[in-house]
Amino acid sequence: MKVNRVRQNVLPLVTAMIWGTAFVAQSVGAEYMGPFTFNTARAVIAFFFLLGLCGLREVWRRRRGETAAPASRRDLILGGLSCGAALTVASFFQQKGLETTTPGKAGFITALYIVLVPLAGLVLGRKVPRALWLGVALAVAGLYCLCVTEEFSVTGGDLYVLVCAFCFTVQILAVDHFTNRVDGVALSCAQFLVMSLLSAAGALGETPPSLALLPEYLGPVLYVGVFSSGVAYTLQILAQKDSNPAVVSLLMSMESLFAAIAGALILGSRMTGREYLGCALMLAAVVLAQLPYPLGRKTAGTAFGDGQEV
């Protein structure tokens, strides 16, 4: 039980840390190639990375005389198609939005899935503990203080990223549905195979990036492919196993906090008082999510916990 508790709380924070540092890499990639082309590259890299991981894990099991738990091929295929399609659309709109909006605003708007996930739970007739809504409100306020430093005016890029937030909500709920039915790493591998194929089809209509500029964009593409995609999305799936998706999504929204901290430590940028306030609000939201309310595990017929229904 303690191991599950650590997995459900630490893995989303590690995921947030990786995603938070990836916004800059995605923004750099948007300068050199179209969104479908960029997402094809990151998905292919993630797929082969995870395929190799699955192979190594199978070799390790055989050496130890272990056998993998039986899994439904049908659930794996359906899960890969559902999660992969949602991730493809979400990643396209996010990458498209980053062509004309700032990474900070994109991070804030994307993280609005922390509101959309529990709202979707209400639409689906699931219970959402009232205490969680306070954490969500604090997180949204903190995200705004951290990310939106300029005058908040809505642009076309912002609208693209808003669509992306809705699509990520669908992806989180799809992962929640399939993560207890199939192996997490295999599901992540399947979703990136689907994303590779769908994005490659879209990339046929885009201008290929210049090979002469490969040194400029290879690093960002590799980072997003291996870490932001292959590692972080797999950690998301593992974290959501037997977990409340509303709580996991709140923890993953810490990506904006990690992005601000990384900018201060690596780039030497100084944080303002408003940004420090945003950090404090985000941390308060995370502490609220860890209080002993019935938020951490699913129970029969309820994916959002057994707290008081809103």
VEXNU-845987 format. One record per residue (C-alpha): residue number from 1; x, y, z; residue in one letter. Coordinates in nm, 4 decimals. Each point is the difference from the previous one (the first is absolute). Example, Ala and Ser with C-alpha at 12.3 -4.5 7.8 and 13.67 -1.06 7.14 Angstrom:
residues 2
REC, 1, 1.2300, -0.4500, 0.7800, A
REC, 2, 0.1370, 0.3440, -0.0660, S
This chain:
residues 310
REC, 1, 0.0000, 0.0000, 0.0000, M
REC, 2, 0.2842, 0.2372, 0.0856, K
REC, 3, 0.1692, -0.0777, -0.3336, V
REC, 4, -0.3240, 0.0876, -0.1817, N
REC, 5, -0.0229, 0.3273, 0.1915, R
REC, 6, 0.3547, 0.0944, -0.1030, V
REC, 7, -0.0680, -0.0965, -0.3628, R
REC, 8, -0.3224, 0.2010, -0.0124, Q
REC, 9, 0.1647, 0.3153, 0.1361, N
REC, 10, 0.3668, -0.0048, -0.1030, V
REC, 11, -0.0415, -0.1119, -0.3627, L
REC, 12, -0.2366, 0.2865, -0.0956, P
REC, 13, 0.2468, 0.2502, 0.1467, L
REC, 14, 0.2890, -0.1517, -0.1969, V
REC, 15, -0.2225, 0.0135, -0.3080, T
REC, 16, -0.0747, 0.3663, 0.0685, A
REC, 17, 0.3708, 0.0761, 0.0377, M
REC, 18, 0.0775, -0.1519, -0.3416, I
REC, 19, -0.2955, 0.1653, -0.1728, W
REC, 20, 0.0816, 0.3348, 0.1570, G
REC, 21, 0.3452, 0.0092, -0.1580, T
REC, 22, -0.1325, -0.1239, -0.3358, A
REC, 23, -0.2057, 0.3094, -0.0895, F
REC, 24, 0.3125, 0.1888, -0.1017, V
REC, 25, 0.1178, -0.2934, -0.2153, A
REC, 26, -0.3403, -0.0155, -0.1697, Q
REC, 27, 0.0094, 0.3741, -0.0622, S
REC, 28, 0.3429, -0.0355, -0.1652, V
REC, 29, -0.1263, -0.2893, -0.2124, G
REC, 30, -0.2943, 0.2119, -0.1195, A
REC, 31, 0.2491, 0.2409, -0.1605, E
REC, 32, 0.1386, -0.2674, -0.2342, Y
REC, 33, -0.2869, -0.2349, -0.0903, M
REC, 34, -0.3752, -0.0354, -0.0129, G
REC, 35, -0.1949, -0.1475, 0.2908, P
REC, 36, -0.0740, -0.3339, -0.1664, F
REC, 37, 0.3657, -0.0404, -0.1035, T
REC, 38, 0.1245, 0.0796, 0.3494, F
REC, 39, -0.2502, -0.2354, 0.1615, N
REC, 40, 0.0855, -0.2777, -0.2455, T
REC, 41, 0.3657, 0.0283, 0.0983, A
REC, 42, -0.0705, 0.0011, 0.3748, R
REC, 43, -0.2485, -0.2878, -0.0249, A
REC, 44, 0.2310, -0.2211, -0.2083, V
REC, 45, 0.2859, 0.0590, 0.2445, I
REC, 46, -0.2292, -0.0753, 0.2953, A
REC, 47, -0.1384, -0.3157, -0.1648, F
REC, 48, 0.3405, -0.1556, -0.0675, F
REC, 49, 0.1249, 0.1049, 0.3443, F
REC, 50, -0.2962, -0.1745, 0.1651, L
REC, 51, 0.0213, -0.2996, -0.2341, L
REC, 52, 0.3611, -0.0476, 0.1100, G
REC, 53, -0.1060, 0.0381, 0.3622, L
REC, 54, -0.2667, -0.2689, -0.0443, C
REC, 55, 0.2611, -0.2314, -0.1550, G
REC, 56, 0.2498, 0.0530, 0.2811, L
REC, 57, -0.2704, -0.0596, 0.2581, R
REC, 58, -0.1003, -0.3262, -0.1672, E
REC, 59, 0.3639, -0.1202, -0.0021, V
REC, 60, 0.0287, 0.0893, 0.3691, W
REC, 61, -0.3148, -0.1949, 0.0811, R
REC, 62, 0.1195, -0.3088, -0.1837, R
REC, 63, 0.3331, 0.0054, 0.1809, R
REC, 64, -0.1858, 0.0127, 0.3300, R
REC, 65, -0.2395, -0.2737, -0.1088, G
REC, 66, -0.2979, 0.2345, 0.0194, E
REC, 67, -0.2924, 0.0230, -0.2389, T
REC, 68, -0.1916, 0.3132, -0.0872, A
REC, 69, -0.3560, 0.0265, 0.1238, A
REC, 70, -0.2498, -0.0962, -0.2706, P
REC, 71, -0.1474, 0.3025, -0.1751, A
REC, 72, -0.2879, 0.0451, -0.2386, S
REC, 73, 0.1248, 0.0748, -0.3506, R
REC, 74, -0.3369, 0.1599, -0.0737, R
REC, 75, 0.0330, 0.2417, 0.2940, D
REC, 76, 0.3564, 0.0865, -0.1038, L
REC, 77, -0.1089, 0.0754, -0.3565, I
REC, 78, -0.3010, 0.2043, 0.1090, L
REC, 79, 0.2066, 0.1800, 0.2629, G
REC, 80, 0.2759, 0.0785, -0.2466, G
REC, 81, -0.2484, 0.1322, -0.2554, L
REC, 82, -0.1960, 0.2083, 0.2536, S
REC, 83, 0.2966, 0.1468, 0.1884, C
REC, 84, 0.2087, 0.0394, -0.3158, G
REC, 85, -0.2717, 0.1825, -0.1940, A
REC, 86, -0.0699, 0.2395, 0.2895, A
REC, 87, 0.3718, 0.0612, 0.0516, L
REC, 88, 0.0522, 0.0630, -0.3726, T
REC, 89, -0.2704, 0.2666, -0.0171, V
REC, 90, 0.1058, 0.1585, 0.3315, A
REC, 91, 0.3676, 0.0141, -0.0995, S
REC, 92, -0.0833, 0.1469, -0.3410, F
REC, 93, -0.2036, 0.2859, 0.1433, F
REC, 94, 0.2599, 0.0662, 0.2710, Q
REC, 95, 0.2855, 0.0082, -0.2496, Q
REC, 96, -0.2049, 0.2116, -0.2427, K
REC, 97, -0.0799, 0.2433, 0.2779, G
REC, 98, 0.3658, 0.0352, 0.0964, L
REC, 99, 0.0677, 0.1505, -0.3426, E
REC, 100, -0.1786, 0.3208, 0.1026, T
REC, 101, -0.0330, -0.0013, 0.3793, T
REC, 102, 0.2569, 0.0034, 0.2791, T
REC, 103, 0.1093, -0.3170, 0.1844, P
REC, 104, -0.1265, 0.1552, 0.3250, G
REC, 105, -0.3519, 0.0611, -0.1258, K
REC, 106, -0.0027, -0.3390, -0.1715, A
REC, 107, 0.0972, -0.1651, 0.3284, G
REC, 108, -0.2775, 0.1781, 0.1870, F
REC, 109, -0.2737, -0.0769, -0.2542, I
REC, 110, 0.1102, -0.3633, -0.0457, T
REC, 111, -0.0105, -0.0571, 0.3760, A
REC, 112, -0.3666, 0.0969, 0.0091, L
REC, 113, -0.0626, -0.3739, -0.0323, Y
REC, 114, 0.0213, 0.0019, 0.3811, I
REC, 115, -0.3436, 0.1648, -0.0080, V
REC, 116, -0.1333, -0.1934, -0.2974, L
REC, 117, 0.0806, -0.3471, 0.1394, V
REC, 118, -0.2168, 0.0283, 0.3153, P
REC, 119, -0.2689, 0.1803, -0.2027, L
REC, 120, -0.0022, -0.2924, -0.2413, A
REC, 121, -0.0386, -0.2254, 0.3033, G
REC, 122, -0.3156, 0.1856, 0.0960, L
REC, 123, -0.1374, -0.0370, -0.3531, V
REC, 124, 0.0743, -0.3734, 0.0163, L
REC, 125, -0.1867, -0.0247, 0.3305, G
REC, 126, 0.3088, -0.0534, 0.2132, R
REC, 127, 0.0656, 0.1429, 0.3434, K
REC, 128, 0.2541, 0.2765, 0.0523, V
REC, 129, 0.0971, 0.0845, 0.3611, P
REC, 130, -0.0790, 0.3604, 0.0831, R
REC, 131, 0.3424, 0.0506, 0.1580, A
REC, 132, 0.1589, -0.0658, -0.3385, L
REC, 133, -0.1721, 0.3019, -0.1544, W
REC, 134, 0.1844, 0.2322, 0.2382, L
REC, 135, 0.3287, -0.1531, -0.1133, G
REC, 136, -0.1009, 0.0464, -0.3638, V
REC, 137, -0.0913, 0.3660, 0.0607, A
REC, 138, 0.3340, 0.0663, 0.1724, L
REC, 139, 0.1866, -0.1740, -0.2814, A
REC, 140, -0.1730, 0.2044, -0.2715, V
REC, 141, 0.0775, 0.3240, 0.1872, A
REC, 142, 0.3601, -0.1105, 0.0447, G
REC, 143, 0.0323, -0.0933, -0.3664, L
REC, 144, -0.1263, 0.3420, -0.1029, Y
REC, 145, 0.2517, 0.1785, 0.2223, C
REC, 146, 0.2821, -0.2187, -0.1302, L
REC, 147, -0.0760, -0.0072, -0.3704, C
REC, 148, -0.1902, 0.3089, -0.1065, V
REC, 149, 0.2474, 0.2790, 0.0605, T
REC, 150, -0.1117, 0.2167, -0.2929, E
REC, 151, -0.3429, 0.1508, -0.0630, E
REC, 152, -0.2335, -0.2922, -0.0565, F
REC, 153, -0.1404, 0.0445, -0.3494, S
REC, 154, -0.1415, -0.2961, -0.1903, V
REC, 155, 0.1756, -0.0871, -0.3267, T
REC, 156, -0.0504, -0.2718, -0.2577, G
REC, 157, 0.2813, -0.1982, 0.1611, G
REC, 158, -0.1731, 0.0179, 0.3370, D
REC, 159, -0.3175, -0.1460, -0.1504, L
REC, 160, 0.1988, -0.2886, -0.1491, Y
REC, 161, 0.1479, -0.0746, 0.3416, V
REC, 162, -0.3454, 0.0195, 0.1608, L
REC, 163, -0.1201, -0.2740, -0.2367, V
REC, 164, 0.3136, -0.1910, 0.1006, C
REC, 165, -0.1051, 0.0183, 0.3686, A
REC, 166, -0.3348, -0.1638, -0.0823, F
REC, 167, 0.1774, -0.2726, -0.1992, C
REC, 168, 0.2435, -0.0681, 0.2841, F
REC, 169, -0.3019, -0.0400, 0.2276, T
REC, 170, -0.1282, -0.2730, -0.2326, V
REC, 171, 0.3438, -0.1644, 0.0002, Q
REC, 172, 0.0189, 0.0025, 0.3813, I
REC, 173, -0.3451, -0.1573, 0.0263, L
REC, 174, 0.0870, -0.2594, -0.2664, A
REC, 175, 0.3148, -0.0935, 0.1930, V
REC, 176, -0.2106, -0.0233, 0.3166, D
REC, 177, -0.2312, -0.2483, -0.1768, H
REC, 178, 0.2686, -0.2299, -0.1420, F
REC, 179, 0.2905, 0.0222, 0.2463, T
REC, 180, -0.1338, -0.2741, 0.2289, N
REC, 181, -0.0680, -0.2345, -0.2916, R
REC, 182, 0.3355, -0.0044, -0.1794, V
REC, 183, 0.3703, 0.0440, 0.0744, D
REC, 184, 0.0880, 0.3685, 0.0362, G
REC, 185, 0.3183, -0.0033, -0.2095, V
REC, 186, -0.1703, -0.2023, -0.2751, A
REC, 187, -0.2910, 0.2466, -0.0038, L
REC, 188, 0.2384, 0.2936, -0.0293, S
REC, 189, 0.1860, -0.1757, -0.2834, C
REC, 190, -0.3298, -0.0651, -0.1805, A
REC, 191, -0.1208, 0.3587, 0.0327, Q
REC, 192, 0.3217, 0.1342, -0.1516, F
REC, 193, -0.0208, -0.2469, -0.2879, L
REC, 194, -0.3472, 0.1370, -0.0759, V
REC, 195, 0.1246, 0.3576, 0.0416, M
REC, 196, 0.2918, -0.0712, -0.2380, S
REC, 197, -0.2311, -0.1250, -0.2750, L
REC, 198, -0.2626, 0.2740, 0.0358, L
REC, 199, 0.2567, 0.2809, 0.0248, S
REC, 200, 0.1962, -0.1362, -0.2969, A
REC, 201, -0.3165, 0.0132, -0.2103, A
REC, 202, -0.0458, 0.3660, 0.0953, G
REC, 203, 0.3696, 0.0781, -0.0585, A
REC, 204, -0.0389, -0.0877, -0.3696, L
REC, 205, -0.1645, 0.3385, -0.0468, G
REC, 206, 0.2803, 0.1951, 0.1718, E
REC, 207, 0.3345, 0.1247, -0.1273, T
REC, 208, 0.2835, -0.2275, 0.1224, P
REC, 209, 0.2564, 0.1672, 0.2283, P
REC, 210, 0.3365, 0.0946, -0.1450, S
REC, 211, 0.2695, -0.2634, 0.0609, L
REC, 212, 0.2579, 0.2793, 0.0053, A
REC, 213, -0.1585, 0.1244, 0.3230, L
REC, 214, -0.0070, -0.3455, 0.1624, L
REC, 215, 0.2497, 0.0951, 0.2755, P
REC, 216, -0.2358, 0.2812, 0.1042, E
REC, 217, -0.3088, -0.2127, 0.0607, Y
REC, 218, 0.1347, -0.3529, 0.0604, L
REC, 219, 0.0560, 0.0581, 0.3729, G
REC, 220, -0.3520, 0.1302, 0.0705, P
REC, 221, -0.1584, -0.2795, -0.2047, V
REC, 222, 0.2015, -0.2681, 0.1817, L
REC, 223, -0.0812, 0.1463, 0.3406, Y
REC, 224, -0.3718, 0.0194, -0.0708, V
REC, 225, 0.0009, -0.3442, -0.1646, G
REC, 226, 0.1872, -0.1928, 0.2681, V
REC, 227, -0.0801, 0.1832, 0.3218, F
REC, 228, -0.3203, 0.2029, -0.0487, S
REC, 229, -0.1648, -0.2744, -0.2085, S
REC, 230, 0.1619, -0.3386, 0.0667, G
REC, 231, 0.0715, 0.0469, 0.3705, V
REC, 232, -0.2547, 0.2547, 0.1266, A
REC, 233, -0.3113, -0.1374, -0.1702, Y
REC, 234, 0.0900, -0.3501, 0.1205, T
REC, 235, 0.0368, 0.1324, 0.3546, L
REC, 236, -0.3419, 0.1639, -0.0384, Q
REC, 237, -0.1560, -0.3370, -0.0885, I
REC, 238, 0.1737, -0.1753, 0.2905, L
REC, 239, -0.1037, 0.2784, 0.2383, A
REC, 240, -0.3668, -0.0219, -0.0997, Q
REC, 241, -0.0231, -0.3721, 0.0780, K
REC, 242, -0.2473, -0.0356, 0.2905, D
REC, 243, 0.0111, 0.3788, 0.0439, S
REC, 244, -0.2418, 0.2874, -0.0060, N
REC, 245, 0.0568, 0.1689, -0.3395, P
REC, 246, -0.1098, 0.3380, 0.1387, A
REC, 247, 0.2756, -0.0104, 0.2639, V
REC, 248, 0.2616, -0.1272, -0.2459, V
REC, 249, -0.0884, 0.2775, -0.2465, S
REC, 250, 0.0375, 0.2589, 0.2779, L
REC, 251, 0.3469, -0.1315, 0.0828, L
REC, 252, 0.1006, -0.0067, -0.3670, M
REC, 253, -0.1003, 0.3668, -0.0337, S
REC, 254, 0.3110, 0.0756, 0.2068, M
REC, 255, 0.1822, -0.0011, -0.3348, E
REC, 256, -0.0371, 0.3797, -0.0077, S
REC, 257, 0.1629, 0.0321, 0.3411, L
REC, 258, 0.2921, -0.2166, -0.1086, F
REC, 259, 0.0331, 0.2034, -0.3198, A
REC, 260, 0.0319, 0.3201, 0.2048, A
REC, 261, 0.2535, -0.1576, 0.2368, I
REC, 262, 0.2040, -0.1416, -0.2904, A
REC, 263, 0.0054, 0.3425, -0.1625, G
REC, 264, 0.1295, 0.1544, 0.3210, A
REC, 265, 0.2662, -0.2658, 0.0631, L
REC, 266, 0.1193, -0.0759, -0.3537, I
REC, 267, -0.0619, 0.3233, -0.1884, L
REC, 268, 0.0655, 0.2304, 0.2943, G
REC, 269, -0.3347, 0.1773, -0.0362, S
REC, 270, -0.1220, 0.1649, 0.3195, R
REC, 271, -0.3474, -0.0734, 0.1279, M
REC, 272, -0.2343, 0.2865, 0.0885, T
REC, 273, -0.2100, 0.0267, 0.3127, G
REC, 274, -0.3037, -0.0987, -0.2045, R
REC, 275, 0.1773, -0.3162, -0.1157, E
REC, 276, 0.0998, -0.0858, 0.3569, Y
REC, 277, -0.3660, 0.0384, 0.0954, L
REC, 278, -0.0896, -0.2383, -0.2827, G
REC, 279, 0.2508, -0.2547, 0.1322, C
REC, 280, -0.1479, 0.0258, 0.3487, A
REC, 281, -0.3557, -0.0501, -0.1299, L
REC, 282, 0.1053, -0.3017, -0.2075, M
REC, 283, 0.1757, -0.1562, 0.2968, L
REC, 284, -0.3058, 0.0615, 0.2175, A
REC, 285, -0.2150, -0.1766, -0.2612, A
REC, 286, 0.2287, -0.3014, 0.0028, V
REC, 287, -0.0027, -0.0151, 0.3819, V
REC, 288, -0.3802, 0.0066, -0.0076, L
REC, 289, 0.0001, -0.2898, -0.2445, A
REC, 290, 0.2093, -0.2048, 0.2454, Q
REC, 291, -0.2254, 0.0480, 0.3020, L
REC, 292, -0.1740, -0.3204, 0.1173, P
REC, 293, -0.3196, 0.0545, -0.1942, Y
REC, 294, -0.1234, -0.3017, -0.1960, P
REC, 295, 0.1687, 0.1213, -0.3168, L
REC, 296, 0.2784, -0.2429, -0.0664, G
REC, 297, -0.1559, -0.3241, -0.1237, R
REC, 298, -0.2886, -0.1129, -0.2110, K
REC, 299, -0.2793, -0.2032, 0.1405, T
REC, 300, -0.2546, -0.2121, -0.1732, A
REC, 301, -0.1975, 0.2027, -0.2515, G
REC, 302, 0.1768, 0.3279, 0.0810, T
REC, 303, 0.3175, 0.1286, -0.1584, A
REC, 304, 0.0105, 0.3258, 0.1893, F
REC, 305, -0.0025, -0.1202, 0.3609, G
REC, 306, -0.2692, -0.0265, 0.2620, D
REC, 307, -0.0044, 0.3535, 0.1288, G
REC, 308, -0.3131, 0.2057, 0.0349, Q
REC, 309, -0.1630, 0.0506, -0.3369, E
REC, 310, -0.0094, 0.3537, -0.1370, V
